[in-house]
Amino acid sequence: MPFPEHLLEQAQHLASREKKRPRQASLRRAVSTSYYALFHLLIHEATLNWKRAEQRPQLARLFEHGKMKAASEKQRAECNRLLNSNSTAGPELDCVVPLRNVAETFFQAQQQRHTADYDNSKQWTRTEVLAQIELVQGAFASWKAIRDEPAAQAYLISLLGNPRG
């Protein structure tokens, strides 16, 4: 999975590029790139489940930002519901906190990317940008811990959009 990790590394590089007075262009690209790192991580993980490796790039093109954001918002709400339900601990609940972190970070990172890419009135600080990158790094770690769990795999499927009822 080098591409998503390389994007995260690139975001870190952009945020640290100018030592004294970081340029807004570098900081904005760092925010945007950190979002794309998580975006591509989730797509990569989802397409790994497709048997025909030569078709995975085509499958990856079916994922849409808006549908992934909606699925992440729904997953975050479901995780919060489970955490607030006073359920007894078990394998399903062990996955809930890291899964909520992934979904919440994706949702938030996409909002930050929109601000970085389209709102020129926002002046970013290096501290804000590094905090954003750190959140995405945390989501990477959370994903690694739960990637094989049924709830995590169901989340990947949901990223394609709502099934027809």
HELIX and SHEET records of a PDB file:
HELIX    1   1 PRO A    2  SER A   16  1                                  15    
HELIX    2   2 GLN A   24  THR A   47  1                                  24    
HELIX    3   3 ALA A   53  GLN A   55  5                                   3    
HELIX    4   4 ARG A   56  ALA A   60  1                                   5    
HELIX    5   5 HIS A   65  LEU A   83  1                                  19    
HELIX    6   6 PRO A   91  TYR A  118  1                                  28    
HELIX    7   7 ARG A  126  ILE A  146  1                                  21    
HELIX    8   8 PRO A  150  SER A  158  1                                   9    
END                                                                             
